[in-house]
Amino acid sequence: MRVLGIIGSPRVGGNTEILVNEVLTGAEEAGASTEKVFLNKLDIKPCQACNSCYKTGHCAQKDDMEPLLEKMEQSDLWILGTPIYWWGPTAQFKAFLDRWYHPKHQNFKGKHVIIVIPLGGGHERYARHTVGLLEDVLNYLSIELVETVLAPGFNRRGEVRNDTDLLIIAHNAGKDAIENSI
Ligand SMILES: Cc1cc2nc3c(=O)[nH]c(=O)nc-3n(C[C@H](O)[C@H](O)[C@H](O)COP(=O)(O)O)c2cc1C
């Protein structure tokens, strides 16, 4: 099993990275091989709606997205992590998601996803638009949502590290997904 962690926060060592790391460690413990990418370190331009990808099979923008789509195709389980920014995902994550428009998304059917979302607000409802957005996209593309890990009430970089219960939930999400052979 190959697992790909995709981090939509610009903060290295932030709450998203810590939780995604924990999911990946759990998956490794169950025998998976893992890899992690930081969207903020990649060059992923916003979709231009030119439909080149449908005409030529390739995006007209030569940036890091097509190699990332290939990595996604080669992985069985994706850990999609983004903090909440103004009730939505980060701009980096939304630009990445818009680029799924590429016809390669037809190969996404049957993939598995664990969503990871930290947020500063103290209640899970502040993540509802982002959770709904991802649930609808995944459902539309016949991708299976295995688990959603929400972490409300964390603002400072790395603060989630103090919540042992949440770290265990994230760890077990990765471990269980692999042990149950997703
Ligand atoms: C630009 C910006 C917008 C934010 N908007 C929200 C929001 O609408 N609701 C919320 O609960 N937290 C909001 N937050 C707080 C982050 O979701 C929170 O700090 C999160 O833990 C950051 O995760 P990270 O450490 O992985 O970057 C915002 C933070 C930033 C920087």
The ligand as an SDF file (V2000), in Angstrom:
LIG
                    3D

 31 33  0  0  0  0  0  0  0  0999 V2000
   -5.6780   33.5420    6.9850 C   0  0  0  0  0  0  0  0  0  0  0  0
   -6.2300   32.6920    8.1050 C   0  0  0  0  0  0  0  0  0  0  0  0
   -7.5990   32.4850    8.1680 C   0  0  0  0  0  0  0  0  0  0  0  0
   -8.1400   31.6800    9.1700 C   0  0  0  0  0  0  0  0  0  0  0  0
   -9.4870   31.4810    9.1980 N   0  0  0  0  0  0  0  0  0  0  0  0
  -10.0390   30.6750   10.1310 C   0  0  0  0  0  0  0  0  0  0  0  0
  -11.4510   30.4200   10.1520 C   0  0  0  0  0  0  0  0  0  0  0  0
  -12.2140   30.9220    9.3400 O   0  0  0  0  0  0  0  0  0  0  0  0
  -11.9310   29.6100   11.1240 N   0  0  0  0  0  0  0  0  0  0  0  0
  -11.1250   29.0270   12.0470 C   0  0  0  0  0  0  0  0  0  0  0  0
  -11.6320   28.2760   12.8970 O   0  0  0  0  0  0  0  0  0  0  0  0
   -9.7720   29.2240   12.0540 N   0  0  0  0  0  0  0  0  0  0  0  0
   -9.2120   30.0300   11.1170 C   0  0  0  0  0  0  0  0  0  0  0  0
   -7.8440   30.2150   11.0840 N   0  0  0  0  0  0  0  0  0  0  0  0
   -6.9830   29.5160   12.0670 C   0  0  0  0  0  0  0  0  0  0  0  0
   -6.3190   28.2460   11.5090 C   0  0  0  0  0  0  0  0  0  0  0  0
   -7.2770   27.3710   10.9420 O   0  0  0  0  0  0  0  0  0  0  0  0
   -5.5610   27.5380   12.6290 C   0  0  0  0  0  0  0  0  0  0  0  0
   -4.5680   28.3730   13.1580 O   0  0  0  0  0  0  0  0  0  0  0  0
   -4.9410   26.2250   12.2090 C   0  0  0  0  0  0  0  0  0  0  0  0
   -4.5580   25.4840   13.3570 O   0  0  0  0  0  0  0  0  0  0  0  0
   -3.7040   26.4200   11.3320 C   0  0  0  0  0  0  0  0  0  0  0  0
   -3.1520   25.1730   10.9750 O   0  0  0  0  0  0  0  0  0  0  0  0
   -1.5810   25.0350   10.6100 P   0  0  0  0  0  0  0  0  0  0  0  0
   -0.8320   25.1880   11.9180 O   0  0  0  0  0  0  0  0  0  0  0  0
   -1.4310   23.7010   10.0120 O   0  0  0  0  0  0  0  0  0  0  0  0
   -1.2780   26.1260    9.6330 O   0  0  0  0  0  0  0  0  0  0  0  0
   -7.2800   31.0510   10.1200 C   0  0  0  0  0  0  0  0  0  0  0  0
   -5.8940   31.2670   10.0420 C   0  0  0  0  0  0  0  0  0  0  0  0
   -5.3700   32.0770    9.0560 C   0  0  0  0  0  0  0  0  0  0  0  0
   -3.8670   32.3000    8.9790 C   0  0  0  0  0  0  0  0  0  0  0  0
  1  2  1  0
  2  3  1  0
  2 30  2  0
  3  4  2  0
  4  5  1  0
  4 28  1  0
  5  6  2  0
  6  7  1  0
  6 13  1  0
  7  8  2  0
  7  9  1  0
  9 10  1  0
 10 11  2  0
 10 12  1  0
 12 13  2  0
 13 14  1  0
 14 15  1  0
 14 28  1  0
 15 16  1  0
 16 17  1  0
 16 18  1  0
 18 19  1  0
 18 20  1  0
 20 21  1  0
 20 22  1  0
 22 23  1  0
 23 24  1  0
 24 25  2  0
 24 26  1  0
 24 27  1  0
 28 29  2  0
 29 30  1  0
 30 31  1  0
M  END
$$$$
